[in-house]
Amino acid sequence: MPAQSRKKTSSAASFTVPGLNADDASTTAALLQERLTALTDLSLTLKHIHWNVVGPLFVAVHQMLDPQVDAVRLMVDTTAERIATLGQAPVGTAGALVRARTWDDYPLGRGDAIAHLGALDLFYGGIIADHRQAIDKLEEIDLVTQDMLIQQTEQLEHFQWFVRAHLENSAGTLATAGATTEEQAASYAQRT
């Protein structure tokens, strides 16, 4: 569609859910939009890893990731629908996702399963930490949305546990301990 024929539409409706004022609905929707961006990126990253993982653990990791992709895609949908329920417009376009991200693209392409799991551990850690911050911010604003994010966080932590099980030794130490970047975590994971 030519740029001159595109019309900008309003992102906010004149309503929200009963019992929540417009300012709190806007604050909640803004927090959710950040989570929507992160979850959308996570779902794409998980599928990217699924397609690019190689090595002796290929089948196990390849098959482990599909249910995670499906669950995260449901989180994306639930989050977007909650934004709409609050009277706001969720934004899920690729360009908006890239503009809103505060992190770089997932750095690994075709690579060893353990390297990908090392990087994915850090990726999950960032998503989970940001979800927890949003949960804290919603404590006095919207308990319904907070509950939704709590449920998502529980699932994300469970998925991270699956990933970490491949990176943990019998003493309970993670191969990725101390890594601060996904590339570094991938490198640390391959040392085991």
Buried (B, 14 or more C-beta within 10 A) or exposed (E): EEEEEEEEEEBBEEEBBEEBEBEBBBBBBEBBBBBBBBBBBBBBBBBBBBEBBBEEBEEEBBEBBEEBBEBBBBBBBBBBEBBBBBBBBBBBEEEBBEEBBEEEEBEBEEBBBBBBBBBBBBBBBBBBEBBBEBBEBBEEBBEBBBEBBBEBBEBBBEBBEBBBEBBBEEEEEBBBEEBEEBBBBBBBBBEB
